[in-house]
Amino acid sequence: MLRILLISLSLLFVGCAVKRPITWEKRVVDSNLTHIELAFDEYGKEHNQTLLFLHGFGESRYTWRFLVDDLSKKYHLVTLDLKGFGESPKPEDDDYSVYDQARIVGEFIENQKLKNITIVGRSFGGGISLVLALMQEQGIIKNRLDRLVLINSMSYEQKLPSMMRVLTYPIIGFLGIHLMGDKNIAKEAYNYAFNDDKLIPLSSVNHSAKMLSMPLAKYAYLQTVNNIIPDDIREMEKGYKDIKLPTLILWGKKDVSIPYKFGKRLHQDLPNSHLKIFKKVGHMPQEEVPQRVVEEINRFMVEYQ
């Protein structure tokens, strides 16, 4: 009976809620965001080519740790915590879409005076990377991006994964994320993301739980889920053909969050792209098979120097 009541109330709230449009016009062209100091780390020598890493939903810059030692020998690495995640600020607003995040990252790039950048974005961070590339193509930001590396990237209209979809119901989502327990949520997320659960690092689960326990972290999670799919995503998709940047697309074939068919479609739409699919790998290749990710990035960087 309680479950039926919660679902009914949730549907009522969803039907009545008025959400600010998540469109290119409203969130990119007419954007008026407050400045945010994002948390970040740097590795390697600044005079080397820069790789800027953008993590996925529910993650932080910690997810890139297995790539840092090898790649920092040749490149200048910058790993970011996106707004609302990790140690970055979590303001109580609704500016958590890919468009908003891209605007914030674009400001970060400008303030840090980064140039000749290869953006490495995965999942939600991959969607942000595509927006940044479109912003550069339209002259909204300066030409600082040289290449893209997209890992299991958000890119096309699709149903949200079940774990995220339940969070879109105001009451059920709120109760679920606050009552389930941070460690349990982290475990479930990693079990969902990995193809081989035996490879899940305990340190990843513990760190994810720690980040989720931070003040306003759950607020940011819920806001991101409710803003994650742009209202005009089909218009955004049409712009991919105009992105001329050399692009490496990496995908786990066993990804149940964003199936690899979307990677194949993205490869077709991006005119200067190369696709590498990892068999028996899930949604998080950077943690499940990090050495293979390093090898592909190194090969790509040499080919497009």
N, C-alpha and C positions, 0 to 999 in steps of 0.2 A: 504493500500500500504506500509506504514511504517513497519507494523508488518511483512509482507512478506519479505521485505528487510532485517530486523533484523534477521529473521529466516535463510534466505539464507546465510547471512554473518556469522552467528553463525555456521552453518553446515560447511562452508568453513574453518573456524578457527579450528573446531574440527578435520576435516579431515587432516589439515596440521600440527597440533601441534605434537611435538615429546616429549613424556613424559618419564622420567627416569623410568626404570622397577620397579614395586612394587612387589618384590619377597623376599622370605626368604633369598636367597643367597645374594642379593644385599643390603638389608636393615637390616638384622640381622647378618649374618655371616661376611659380609664385611662392616659392619656399621662403619662410621667415623664421628659421630655426634659431634657438638660443645656442651660443657657443658652448661646447662641451669638451673638457680635457680628457681625452681617451687615455686609458692605461696602455702602455706598450713597452716592448723590449727591443733592443738592437743587438745584433751579432755581426762579427766580421768587420772588415775595413770599409769606411765610408766611401772611399774612392772607387770601390768595386760596383758593378751593376747591382741595382736594388731589387730585391724580391719582397713585396709587401703581402703579408698573409692575412686573409679574412676567414675566420672560422664559421662554423655552421650554427644553427639554432641550438640553444642549450649548452653551448661549449664556451671555451675561452682560448686565449693564446697558448695555454698549456697543451692543447691537443697537438701542437706542432713540434713538441720537444724531441721526438725521435728523428726529425729531419735536420735539426739545427747544426749538429756537430759536423756532418758531412758537407752540407751546403754552405756553411759559413766560411769554409776554407777558400771558396772561390768568389762568394757573393756577399753583399751587404744585406742582411736580413732585418726586416722590421715585422714583428708580430704584434697585432692589435687585439685588444678586447673591444668588441663593438659596444655601442651604447646599450646599456641594460644588462650586460653580461660580464662575467669575470669581475675584475676590479674597477671597471669603468662606471661612471655615474648612472643612476637609475631614476631619472626624474619622473614625477607622476603626471605624465602627459600621454598623448596617443601618437606621438611621432616615432613609431617603431617599424614602419614599413621599409621595404627595400629602397624606395625612393628617398625616404628620410635618412636612412643609414648611408646611402651613397652620397648625399649632400654633406653629411658630417665627415665621412672619410675624405671626400674631395677637399674640404676645408683643412683637414689634418695634413694631407699631402702638400697643400699650399703653404701652410704654416711651418712645416718641417723642411720646406724647400727641396722635396724629393723630386727627382727627374729620372728619365730613362728607366721607368718602372716596369717590372713584370709583376702583375697582380696574380697571386695564387689564392683563389677563392673556392671554398667547397660548400655544397648544399646552399643554405641561406646566404653565405658569403659569396658563393658563385653567382647568385642572383644579383647581389649588390655589385659584383664585378661587371656583369653585363650592363647594368644601368650606368656605371661609370664610363664604360666604353661608348655607350650611346650618347652620354653627356659630352664626351670629348668629340665624338663625330659631329654633334650639332653645335659645337663651339661654346658650350656652357661652362666647361672647364678648359684650362690650358692643355696643350699637347704634352703631357708628361708620361702617358702610358705607351709602352713599346710592345708589350706582349701580354697574353692572358694564359693562365693555367687554370682550367675549370675541373673540379673534382666532384663527381656525383652532384652536379649543379642544379639548383632550382632554375627553371628556365621556361616551362610551359604550363598552361592551365591543367590542373589535375586535382583529384581528390586528395585531401590531406591524409597523411598516414593516420591510422586509427588512434595512436597514442596522442597525436596532436588534435585530432578532430574532436575528441571528447572534451578538450579544454575550451572549445569554442562555445559551449553551453554555459552561460553565465553562472548559474548556481552549481551545477554538477562539476564544471571545470574548476570553480573556486574551491569547492569542498574537496575535490579530488587532489588538487595540488597542495592543499594545506593539511590534509589529513593522512595522506598515504605515507608520508615519511620521506625525507630527503634521500636517504640511502636506498630505499626501495625504488624511488623514481629513477635514480641514477642507474641502478642495476637493470631495471626494465628497459631503459633507454639503450644501454649498451648491448643487452641481449637482442634487442630489436635491430640494432645497427650492425652487429658483427655476424658474419656467416658462421665462423667457428668460435663458439663461446669460450673455448679453452684458451684462446689468444687474448681475451679481454684483460688488460692490465688492471690489477686491483688499485693501483695508484690513480688510474683514470676515474674509476667509480668513486673513490674517496674524494678526489679533488672536485668532481662534478657535484657531489653531495654538499661539500663545503661551500661552493659557490652558490648553490641553490638556497643555502641557509642564510645568506647575507641579507641585510635589510632591503626590502623592496625588490628582491630578485624575483620572487614569485609574481609580483605585479608586472614586472618587465616581461616575464615569460608569457603571461596571459595577454598582455597588450600586443606582443609580437605575433602570437598565434592569430589574434583577431584582425591583424593588419597585414598578414604575410602574403596574401594573394591580392595583387593590385586589381582594382575594378576594371582597368583597361588593359589587362595583361595581353589580350589578343592583339591590341595595337602595338604593344611593346614587342611581341614576337615578330611582327612584320619588319621591325627595324634590324633584326639580327643579320639579314643579308647585306646590310650596309657597313657592318663592322669588318674592317679590313685587317685588323691586327693579327699577326701570327698567333694562333691559339692551339694549345695542347689540351685535349679533353681526356681525362682519366675517369674510368668508371668501374665499379665492382659489379660483375654480372649478376650476383646474388642479392643486389640491393632491393629490399622490399619497400623502402620509403619512396625512392624515385627510380623506377625501373630503368634498366639500361637502354630500353627502346628510346627514351628521351635523349640519351647521349648520342645515339645514332642519328636522331632527328636534328639535334643541335649541330652535329658534324656536317650534315647536309646543308643546313642553313647558313653556317659561318663559312664564308668563301675561302678562308686561308687557315683551315684547321686540320689537325691530325687527331685521330681517335685511337686510344689504347684501352681495351677492355681487359680487366683482370678476372680470370675465371676463379670460381670458388672464393670470391671476396664480396663483402657486403657494402654497407653505406659509408664506411670509414676507412678507406685504404691507407690513409696517412698514419693510422694506428695499427691496422690489421696486417698490412704488408709495407711498412715504411721504407724498407730498403729498395723495393721495386719502384716506389714513388720517387725516391731520390734519383734512381738511375734514369727514369723517364724524364725528369726535370732537367738533369744534367745533359742528357742527349739533346733535348729540345733547345736548351740555352746555347749549346755549341752550334747547332744547326742554324739558329737565327741570330747570330752575333751581329 
